[in-house]
Amino acid sequence: MIEFTCEQLGRLDLLINNAGITSIGRTDILEATEENWDALMAINLKGPFFLSQQAGRWMLEQQEADDSRRCKIVNISSISAHTVSTNRGDYCVAKAGLGMVTKLFAARLADAGINVYEVCPGVIASDMTAPVQAKYDNLIEEGLTPIRRWGEPSDVGKAVLALAQDAFPFTTGEVINVDGGFTIRRI
């Protein structure tokens, strides 16, 4: 993919690590299998790490040659990075790991003016949440989030667009929650 981008476009200004799968079978952590763990980690954690590595190397070269455009890496994570779900432990661990990937690359690339971000969507209407729609319909109705609706993919897209347009030039390694207020602690 990096080679194709280089050949076709000659430059890489933005990498969005958005590939991901949910826990295979949504299995309780006491029943989880190594095979499913490895498959999920390969897509949700290993892939973004090594793609960021390759993109980061090229972005460093580009910035040295011409620093007039700021490069960025955006990792699409999840509120599951900091919310326990014992029937999706592998997913939670991968997303928590992606948070550290964000911080690592942010620290490494900051001197070159390359910013790295983590976007954490909440409950978003998608193929991944379709099998548990009734569960989340009830939770949202009961007040799971202050904004009582499902998130839409466009909500996440607008956050990524703001980052891509350099709306936050003096930030890196930051987490942008697109979660309807889920992370607000309430009593």
Sequence and secondary structure as in RCSB ss.txt:
>XXXX:A:sequence
MIEFTCEQLGRLDLLINNAGITSIGRTDILEATEENWDALMAINLKGPFFLSQQAGRWMLEQQEADDSRRCKIVN
ISSISAHTVSTNRGDYCVAKAGLGMVTKLFAARLADAGINVYEVCPGVIASDMTAPVQAKYDNLIEEGLTPIRRW
GEPSDVGKAVLALAQDAFPFTTGEVINVDGGFTIRRI
>XXXX:A:secstr
 HHHHHHHHS   EEEE      TT   TTT  HHHHHHHHIIIIIHHHHHHHHHHHHHHHHHHH TTS  EEEE
E  GGGSS  TTSHHHHHHHHHHHHHHHHHHHHHGGGT EEEEEEE SB STTTGGGHHHHHHHHHTTSSSS S 
B HHHHHHHHHHHHTTS TT  SEEEEESTTTT    
